[in-house]
Amino acid sequence: MSADHGARRPDHGARRAALRDLLVENRVDALLVTDLVNIRYLTGFTGSNAALLVYAWDTPEARTVICTDGRYITQVGEQVPDLRAEIARASARRIVELAGEWQTGRVGFESHVVTVDQHRGFVDQATGLELVAAPGLVEQLRMVKDDYEVDRLRAACAAADAALAALLERGGIRPGRTERQVARDLEWLMFEHGGQAVAFETIVAAGANSAVPHHRPTDAVLAAGDFVKLDFGAVVDGYHSDMTRTLVLGEPDDWQREVYDLVRESQRAGRKALKPGVGCAEVDAAARGVIDAAGHGELFVHGLGHGVGLQIHEAPGLAKTGTGTLLGGVAVTVEPGVYFPGRGGVRIEDTLVVREGGPELLTLTSKDLTVVD
């Protein structure tokens, strides 16, 4: 475990107990977990090869078992001291073999991540077992963040906030620099301010490139009058931050102020709509309606936001097609954008946690239009 940021260690046993309730609801005796992010969530193990069998019954912690290969004998003992560990290169197959020996019965598998070939191997190994698809159960738990997780998200957001502030203070965003130079400096500064990794490939998009929602930095040179869109995040103890700010180099034109104010108002409406019990599609509609009313609906070309945590994109999705309702403790982004092809665009994004009485804002950099002289 890396440096403590003020919250207790995660209670992996409690997470597995919550999963057992879902296993009972879904009428499976055990779940074969093969997604490495889900294994980390349930056990704390961070190796690159593992499988986990979580039982719903029969002294479940005594039967719950993790399997990894010989490279991780020491690591699994340190990170998962409370579970039985098996060592086998073909970890998932070994777990299926054990489940058969123990006459487990109905074993769910993560059908949203298991390949056809992997499933065929499980079937060949599954003597006396009934393998049933059980997608998304751990992801359902992961949507609601506990105190430990929110604390790590805060730390990741703080690293990103501090990095951007330092970059601006040092004059790192100015005419004559390239998008790549700005991106690399911003990433390094996130490390300097507590980040342990970058959350995704940093986006720096200047001038007309700012109209490309997921532009990749190039040797394009920043120039006076440009919008500069920065989309970036840090990782702390596996948890990701995500923030976008759009700046302008020099005095903005009227159209730049207008589109910036529009996106800021849309983003404010989206944040305000984040409440427990509100539909994911409703949150998207609250923000999208502001842009639609201004006549630019066709220029808002992506969903409003997404869940964030151990992955940069996870459930729930805030979009026209979003399903389900928000729960307290869900961490999401709100990131509307308006993009004028060949001219420039604006996106403003925050990471927030849904709370009763209003969302908790984790990315604290000002959303006022920053003019870089």
Buried (B, 14 or more C-beta within 10 A) or exposed (E): EEEEBEBEEBEBBEBBEBBBEBBEEBEBBBBBBBBBBBBBBBBBBBBEBBBBBBBBEEEBBEBBBBBBBEEBEEEBEEBBEEBBBBBBEBBBBBBBBBBBEBEBBBBBBBEEBBEEEBBEBBEEBBEEBEBBEBBBBBBBBBBBBBEBBBBBBBBBBBBBBBBBBBBBEEEBBBBEBBBBBBBBBBBBBBBEBBBBBBBBEBBBBBBBBBBBBEBBBBEBBBEEBBBBBBBBBBBBBBBBBBBBBBBBBEEBEEEBBBBBEBBBBBBBBBBBBBBBEBBBBBBBBBBBBBBBEBEBBEBBEBBBBBBBBBBBBBBBBBBEEBEBBBEBBBBBBBBBBBBBEEBBBBBBBBBBBBBEEEBBEBBBBEBEBBEBE
